[in-house]
């Protein structure tokens, strides 16, 4: 499962213990997308639980920002 792009939506936020442990993991650091900086960290509340036009717009904003469009 070594993708070109990884989207991460940490449920406990970027300051959560699990997320920090994951980032420090040798398995995580060995992924090609991580090595290339192709990791998009997003808000779980928007990407997983968000509904409606507002969330859709925020998701598109995240994607546009990541791809610099």
N, C-alpha and C positions, 0 to 999 in steps of 0.2 A: 504494500500500500504506500508506495513512494511517489506521491503525486507531484505535479509541476507547481501547484498552488494549494496551500492549506488554509482553510478558513476555520478559525478557532473562536468558539463562543463560550468562554468560561462561565459556568453558572454562578460561581461565587465571586466573580470579578477578577481583575488582574492582580489584586493584592491577596487573593486566596492562597492557602497553603498548597492545595493540589496543583494549581496552575504554576506556582513557583517551582514546585517539585518537578513537574513535567518539563518546564523549560531547562532545568538543570540536568535532566536525564541524558545519558549518552545516546540512548536510542533516538530521542527527539533531535539532539544535535547532529546526529548522523544522517538525517533525512535531507535529500537534495534540495527540497523547497526551503528548508530552514537555512541551509548553507548559502543559498542564492538570495535569501531575504524575501522570499515569496510567501510570506505568512501574513494573512489578514486577520487581526484580532478584532472581534466585533462584540457588541453588546448583546448578551443573551436575551434581555428583555425585548429588544427590537427584532432580532433575527429569528428567534425561536418562539417567542410568546407574542410578538407584536402582530396586530391585525389592522387592516384598513389602509387607507391612502397615506396616512402619516408615516406608518412603519415602512410601507413600500418606498416612499420617498427617501426616508433615512437610509434604507438598504442601498438604494441606487446611489445616494450620495457617498456612502462608504466605498462602493465599487468604483465610482468615478474618481474618487480621491486616490485610491490604491493604484489604479491604472493611469492616473494623471491625464484624465480627459475632461 
